[in-house]
Amino acid sequence: MEARRKEWCEWRETQLRTLYQAAIDGNVPCLLRLLAEDKLILDRYVASCFAETPLHLSSLLGHVDFTREILTLKPQLSKELDLHRSTPLHLAAANGHLEVVKTLLLVNADICLVHDRDGRNPLHIAVIKGHLEILKELVQAKPEAIQLRGRRGETMLHFCVKHLQFEALKFLVNSINQDGFVNVKDDDGFTILHLAVTHGETETINFLITETMIEINSLDSKGFTALDIALAEDAGTGRTPRGKEIQDYLLEVGAISTKYTLSPLHKSETFQTKNLCLPEADSIITFCSKAESSKKHLRSKSKGVRKKRNALMVVASLIATMAFQAGINPPCGFWQEDSVAHEAGHSILATKDPHVYRIFVAFNTISFLASLSVILLLISGLPFKRRFSVWILTVIMWIAMIFMGLTYSVSLYSMSGSAELAVLVAGVIYGVLSILLAAHTVLFLKRNIARYKKQKKSSSSVTPNQTDI
C-alpha cells in the first residue's frame, strides 16, 4: 500500500512538472493530453507549491493559444496571484503581450482593479513600461481603474510623469476628462506639475499649462510651489538653459514662489535669506488672484498663435507654388524653333529684353525663397510659440508678397510694353502692402510697450518690507 502511494505521488509530481514545461513552451497538445489523463491536474497544480500557475507562465511568455485554452477550461485562474501578488494580467501587461491581455480581459475585466505587492494594478504596469496600446485596452475594459492610486498615493498621471511616459499622460488626461484629477496630490503633496518640474520635463510642463486646468501655485506638503522646485533645482545644478526655460515659462503664467507668502511653512532652511523682501498682504492676494486669469490668457494666446502659424503655412505654400510656376513659365513663353538669334526652349523675354528678364527672375526668386524659408521654419520643429516669433515670420511673408507683386508688374510690362501701367501696378501693390506692414508693426510695438508698462507698474506697486525668514 505504501509503495503504491509513493508511486502515485511520483506520477503526480511528474505530471505537474510536465504541465509546468508545457506552459513554458505554450504546448497546447501536451496540455490536452495531461487533462485527458487527469481532469483535476489544473486544480492540483494550483494547490501545489509552485510559485505561478500555468496561466501566469503563458501570460508572461505571450502564449496566446495556451492562455485561451487554460481560460476556457478554468477561467477562475485569471484571478490567481503569484508570490508577488501579481495576476496573469500584470505579467502580460508588463511584457507587452497585447493579444494575451485582450484574451484575459474577455474573461474577467475586474482584474484591472487588483493591486500587486507594490500597490500597482495592471494599468500602472502598462504606464510604467510604456505599452500605450495595452493601456488603451485596459482603460476601455475598466475605466474606473484609472482612479486607483499607488502605494504612496500616486495617481496614474503621477506614474506617467515619473517614468517619462508623455504619450500615456496625454491619453489619460483626454480619457479622464476631469479638471480636478490633474491636481490630485500624492502622499508628499506633489501634483504632476511638481514632478514634471523636478524631472525637467519641459514638454510635459507645456502640455499641462496650455491644455489642462493644472493649478500653477499648488503647494506640496512642505509648502513649496512648482516654481520653488525649479529655483531649487537650478540652484543645485547651476544655471542651465532648461532650468531657465522652465522658470520663465512658469513666471509667464503667473507662478509665484513661497518667498512671496507669509506661511510659517516657508521658514525652511532651503529658503532662509537675510533681508528678503516680502510684499504687502493685499498685494499678495492681488497677485495670486491674477494667476488663474493669466493662465487662461496664455491658453487663448497660444491658440491664437497656432491659428496664425497655420494661416502662414497656407499662404507661404500658395506663394511658393505661384513663384515656382512663374519661374518655369516666364512671360512671353519660349522659342519653339532654333534660329541664328535664339535656340528652341529658351525664354523669349530673355532674348528680346535681357535686363527686364533679370529683374523678373530676381523678384520672383526673392519671393520664392522667402516663402520657402517660412515653410521650412514652420516644419522644422523650432519653438515658434510666441507672438514675436510669429511676427518675424509674418514680416518674411510680407516680403514674399511684395516681391510677388513686383514680379506681376514686371510680367505686365514685358507682355504689354507699357512702362506706365507696370509702374502704376507696382506702386499700388507696393504702397498698399507697405502701409499694411507699417500698421502691423506699429500695432505690434504698441502692444508690447503697453504690456511692458503694465508689468512695470504691477511690479512697482508691490512695496517690500525688510523681513528675515
C-alpha positions in Angstrom: 0.0 0.0 0.0 2.8 2.4 0.9 4.6 1.5 -2.3 1.5 2.3 -4.4 1.0 5.6 -2.6 4.6 6.6 -3.2 4.3 5.6 -6.9 1.2 7.7 -7.3 2.8 10.7 -5.7 5.8 10.4 -8.0 3.5 10.1 -11.0 1.5 13.2 -9.9 4.8 15.1 -9.4 5.9 14.1 -12.9 2.6 15.3 -14.4 2.8 18.6 -12.6 6.3 19.2 -13.9 5.2 18.3 -17.4 2.4 20.8 -17.1 4.9 23.4 -16.0 7.1 22.7 -19.0 4.1 22.8 -21.3 3.1 26.2 -20.0 6.6 27.5 -20.7 6.6 26.1 -24.2 3.0 27.0 -24.9 2.3 23.4 -25.8 -1.4 23.0 -26.2 -1.5 19.4 -27.3 0.5 18.4 -24.2 -1.9 20.3 -22.0 -4.9 18.5 -23.6 -3.1 15.1 -23.1 -2.4 15.8 -19.4 -6.1 16.8 -18.9 -7.2 13.6 -20.5 -5.1 11.6 -18.1 -6.1 13.7 -15.1 -9.0 16.1 -15.3 -8.0 17.7 -11.9 -4.5 18.5 -12.9 -5.0 22.2 -13.0 -6.6 22.2 -9.6 -3.7 20.1 -8.3 -1.2 22.5 -9.8 -2.8 25.5 -8.1 -2.8 23.6 -4.8 0.8 22.7 -5.1 3.8 24.7 -4.0 4.6 26.2 -7.5 5.1 29.9 -7.4 3.0 30.6 -10.5 0.0 28.9 -12.2 0.3 27.7 -15.8 -1.7 30.8 -16.8 0.9 33.1 -15.2 3.6 31.4 -17.2 1.8 31.5 -20.5 0.8 35.2 -19.9 4.4 36.1 -19.0 5.7 34.4 -22.2 2.9 35.6 -24.5 1.5 32.1 -25.5 -1.9 33.2 -26.7 -3.3 29.8 -27.7 -2.2 28.2 -24.4 -3.8 31.1 -22.5 -7.1 30.7 -24.3 -7.2 27.0 -23.7 -6.5 27.4 -19.9 -9.1 30.2 -19.6 -11.7 28.0 -21.4 -11.0 25.1 -19.0 -10.6 27.1 -15.8 -11.4 30.8 -16.1 -11.0 31.4 -12.4 -7.3 31.1 -12.8 -7.3 34.6 -14.1 -7.7 35.8 -10.5 -4.9 33.7 -9.0 -1.9 35.6 -7.6 1.8 34.6 -7.7 4.4 35.2 -5.0 4.5 38.9 -5.9 0.7 39.1 -5.7 0.6 39.7 -9.5 -2.2 38.4 -11.6 -1.6 36.9 -15.1 -2.8 40.3 -16.5 0.0 42.1 -14.6 2.6 39.9 -16.3 1.1 40.2 -19.8 0.8 44.0 -19.4 4.4 44.2 -18.2 5.8 42.2 -21.1 3.7 43.9 -23.8 1.6 40.9 -24.9 -1.4 42.7 -26.4 -3.3 39.6 -27.6 -2.9 37.9 -24.2 -4.2 41.0 -22.5 -7.3 41.1 -24.7 -7.9 37.4 -24.0 -7.7 37.8 -20.2 -9.9 40.9 -20.3 -12.7 39.0 -22.2 -12.8 36.5 -19.3 -12.6 38.9 -16.4 -12.1 42.7 -16.7 -12.3 43.1 -12.9 -8.7 42.0 -12.5 -7.7 45.5 -13.7 -8.5 46.6 -10.1 -6.2 44.1 -8.4 -3.0 45.6 -6.8 0.2 43.6 -6.6 2.7 43.6 -3.7 4.0 47.1 -4.7 0.5 48.5 -4.8 0.2 48.7 -8.6 -2.6 47.5 -10.8 -2.2 46.3 -14.4 -2.8 49.9 -15.7 0.1 51.2 -13.6 2.3 48.5 -15.0 1.3 49.3 -18.6 2.1 53.0 -18.0 5.5 52.3 -16.3 6.5 50.1 -19.2 5.2 52.5 -21.8 2.8 50.0 -23.5 0.3 52.5 -24.8 -1.8 50.1 -26.8 -2.2 47.8 -23.8 -3.1 50.8 -21.7 -5.9 51.7 -24.1 -7.3 48.2 -23.9 -7.2 48.2 -20.2 -8.9 51.6 -19.9 -11.6 50.6 -22.4 -12.3 47.4 -20.4 -12.3 49.0 -16.9 -12.3 52.9 -17.0 -12.7 53.2 -13.2 -9.3 51.5 -12.7 -7.7 54.9 -13.7 -8.8 56.3 -10.4 -6.9 53.8 -8.3 -3.7 55.0 -6.6 -0.4 53.5 -5.9 1.2 52.7 -2.5 2.3 56.3 -1.9 -0.9 57.9 -3.2 0.2 58.3 -6.7 -2.4 58.6 -9.4 -2.0 57.1 -12.9 -0.8 60.5 -14.0 2.0 60.6 -11.4 3.3 57.3 -12.8 3.3 58.8 -16.3 5.4 61.8 -15.2 7.7 59.7 -13.0 8.5 57.3 -15.8 8.6 59.9 -18.6 5.6 58.5 -20.5 4.3 61.6 -22.2 2.1 59.9 -24.7 0.4 57.9 -22.0 -0.1 61.1 -20.0 -1.9 62.8 -22.9 -4.1 59.8 -23.5 -5.1 59.5 -19.8 -5.8 63.2 -19.5 -8.1 63.1 -22.5 -9.7 59.9 -21.3 -10.5 61.1 -17.8 -11.8 64.5 -18.8 -11.9 65.7 -15.2 -10.1 69.0 -14.5 -9.7 68.2 -10.8 -7.8 64.9 -11.5 -4.7 66.6 -12.8 -4.4 68.5 -9.5 -4.6 65.4 -7.2 -1.6 65.2 -4.9 0.4 62.1 -3.7 1.4 61.5 -0.1 4.2 64.0 -0.5 1.8 66.7 -1.6 3.2 66.6 -5.1 0.9 67.3 -8.1 2.1 66.1 -11.5 3.3 69.6 -12.2 5.7 69.4 -9.2 7.0 66.1 -10.6 7.4 67.4 -14.1 9.4 70.4 -12.9 11.6 68.1 -10.7 12.4 65.9 -13.7 12.8 68.9 -16.1 10.2 67.7 -18.5 9.6 70.8 -20.5 7.2 69.1 -23.0 5.0 67.9 -20.1 5.0 71.2 -18.4 4.0 73.0 -21.6 1.1 70.4 -22.1 -0.1 70.7 -18.5 -0.2 74.5 -18.6 -1.7 75.0 -22.0 -4.1 72.0 -22.3 -5.2 71.3 -18.7 -6.6 73.2 -15.7 -3.5 72.5 -13.6 -3.1 74.7 -10.5 0.2 76.5 -11.1 0.7 77.6 -7.5 -0.4 74.4 -5.7 1.7 73.7 -2.5 3.3 70.4 -1.7 3.5 69.0 1.9 6.4 71.3 2.7 4.6 74.4 1.4 6.6 74.8 -1.8 5.2 75.6 -5.3 6.4 74.3 -8.6 8.4 77.5 -9.1 10.2 76.9 -5.8 11.3 73.5 -7.0 12.5 74.9 -10.3 14.6 77.5 -8.5 16.0 74.9 -6.0 16.9 72.5 -8.8 18.6 75.2 -10.8 20.5 76.4 -7.7 21.7 72.9 -7.0 22.9 72.2 -10.6 23.9 75.7 -11.7 22.1 77.9 -14.1 21.1 75.7 -17.1 19.2 76.7 -20.2 16.4 74.1 -19.5 16.1 75.4 -15.9 15.8 79.0 -17.1 13.2 78.0 -19.7 11.1 76.3 -17.1 11.3 79.2 -14.7 10.5 81.8 -17.4 7.5 79.7 -18.6 6.1 79.3 -15.0 6.6 83.0 -14.3 4.8 83.9 -17.6 1.6 82.0 -16.5 1.5 83.6 -13.0 3.6 81.2 -10.9 4.8 82.5 -7.6 7.5 81.4 -5.1 6.9 80.8 -1.5 9.2 83.7 -0.6 6.1 85.8 -1.5 3.9 84.2 1.1 3.7 84.6 4.9 3.1 81.0 5.9 5.4 79.6 8.7 5.9 76.5 6.4 8.2 78.6 4.3 10.8 79.3 7.1 12.7 76.2 5.9 16.5 76.4 5.7 16.2 76.0 2.0 14.8 79.4 1.6 16.4 81.3 4.5 17.7 84.6 3.3 18.7 87.7 5.0 16.7 90.9 4.3 14.3 89.1 1.9 11.6 91.5 0.7 8.0 90.4 1.3 5.1 92.2 -0.4 2.1 93.6 1.5 -0.7 91.2 2.2 -3.1 92.9 -0.2 -0.5 92.8 -3.0 -0.1 89.0 -2.4 -3.8 88.5 -2.7 -4.0 90.6 -5.9 -1.0 88.7 -7.3 -2.5 85.3 -6.6 -5.9 86.2 -7.9 -4.3 87.2 -11.2 -2.5 83.9 -11.6 -5.5 82.0 -12.9 -6.6 84.8 -15.3 -3.0 84.9 -16.6 -3.1 81.2 -17.2 -6.4 81.5 -19.2 -4.9 84.4 -21.2 -1.9 82.2 -22.1 -4.2 79.4 -23.3 -6.1 81.8 -25.6 -2.9 83.4 -26.8 -1.4 80.0 -27.6 -4.4 79.1 -29.6 -4.3 82.4 -31.5 -0.6 81.9 -32.2 -1.3 78.3 -33.5 -4.0 79.6 -35.8 -1.8 82.3 -37.2 1.0 79.8 -37.8 -1.4 77.6 -39.7 -2.5 80.6 -41.8 1.1 81.5 -42.5 1.8 77.9 -43.7 -1.2 78.1 -46.1 -0.2 81.5 -47.6 3.5 80.6 -47.8 2.7 77.3 -49.7 0.4 79.3 -52.1 3.1 81.9 -52.9 5.8 79.3 -53.3 3.6 77.5 -55.8 2.9 80.7 -57.7 6.6 81.7 -57.8 7.6 78.2 -58.9 5.1 78.3 -61.8 6.3 81.8 -62.8 9.9 80.6 -62.8 9.3 77.7 -65.1 6.8 79.6 -67.3 8.1 83.1 -67.7 6.1 85.8 -69.5 6.1 85.7 -73.3 6.8 82.0 -73.3 9.6 80.1 -75.0 11.0 79.9 -78.5 9.6 76.9 -80.4 12.3 76.6 -83.1 16.0 77.1 -83.5 17.4 80.1 -85.4 20.5 82.1 -85.7 19.4 84.5 -82.9 18.0 82.0 -80.5 17.5 78.4 -79.6 14.3 76.4 -79.0 13.3 76.2 -75.4 14.9 79.4 -74.3 12.8 82.3 -72.9 11.6 84.8 -75.5 11.9 87.6 -72.9 15.5 86.7 -72.1 16.4 87.1 -75.7 14.4 90.3 -76.5 14.9 92.2 -73.2 17.6 90.6 -71.0 17.5 93.5 -68.5 13.8 93.1 -67.8 14.2 89.3 -67.7 16.9 89.6 -65.0 14.7 91.9 -62.9 11.8 89.4 -63.3 14.0 86.5 -62.2 15.4 88.4 -59.2 12.0 89.5 -57.9 10.5 86.0 -58.4 13.4 84.3 -56.8 13.3 86.6 -53.7 9.5 85.8 -53.3 10.1 82.1 -53.8 13.0 81.9 -51.3 11.1 84.0 -48.7 8.0 81.7 -48.8 10.2 78.6 -48.7 12.1 79.9 -45.7 8.7 80.4 -43.8 7.7 76.8 -44.7 11.0 75.3 -43.6 11.0 77.3 -40.3 7.4 76.2 -39.5 8.0 72.5 -40.2 11.5 72.4 -38.6 10.1 71.9 -35.1 11.7 75.2 -33.8 9.7 76.7 -30.9 7.8 79.4 -32.7 5.2 79.7 -30.0 5.5 83.3 -29.0 4.0 86.3 -30.8 7.4 87.9 -31.5 8.5 84.7 -33.4 5.3 84.7 -35.4 5.7 88.4 -36.1 9.1 87.7 -37.7 7.6 85.0 -39.9 4.8 87.4 -40.8 7.4 90.1 -41.9 9.1 87.5 -44.1 5.7 86.7 -45.7 5.2 90.4 -46.3 8.5 90.5 -48.2 7.4 87.5 -50.3 4.1 89.1 -51.1 5.7 92.5 -52.0 8.2 90.8 -54.4 5.4 88.6 -55.9 3.5 91.8 -56.6 6.6 93.3 -58.3 7.1 90.2 -60.3 3.5 90.6 -61.5 4.1 94.2 -62.6 7.3 93.2 -64.5 5.3 90.5 -66.3 2.7 93.1 -67.3 5.4 95.3 -68.7 7.1 92.5 -70.6 3.7 91.5 -72.3 2.2 95.0 -72.8 5.3 97.1 -73.3 3.6 99.8 -71.2 6.0 101.1 -68.6 3.3 103.4 -67.1 1.0 100.5 -66.5 3.7 98.5 -64.8 4.8 101.4 -62.6 1.2 102.1 -61.6 0.5 98.5 -60.7 3.8 98.2 -58.8 3.1 101.5 -57.0 -0.3 100.4 -55.9 0.8 97.0 -54.7 3.9 98.3 -53.0 2.0 101.1 -51.4 -0.8 99.0 -50.0 1.5 96.3 -48.7 3.9 98.9 -47.2 1.0 100.7 -45.4 -0.3 97.4 -44.0 3.1 96.3 -42.9 3.8 99.6 -41.2 0.4 99.5 -39.4 1.1 95.9 -38.4 4.5 96.8 -37.0 3.1 99.9 -35.1 0.3 97.8 -33.6 2.8 95.1 -32.5 5.1 97.7 -30.9 2.2 99.4 -29.2 1.0 96.2 -27.6 4.4 95.2 -26.4 5.1 98.7 -25.0 1.7 98.6 -23.2 2.5 95.2 -21.8 5.9 96.3 -20.6 4.4 99.4 -18.9 1.7 97.2 -17.2 4.3 94.7 -15.9 6.5 97.5 -14.7 3.5 99.2 -12.9 2.4 95.9 -11.3 5.9 95.2 -10.0 6.4 98.7 -8.7 3.0 98.5 -6.9 4.5 95.8 -4.6 6.1 97.6 -1.6 8.7 95.4 0.0 9.3 95.1 3.8 12.6 94.1 5.2 11.9 90.8 6.9 14.1 87.9 7.9 12.7 84.5 7.1 
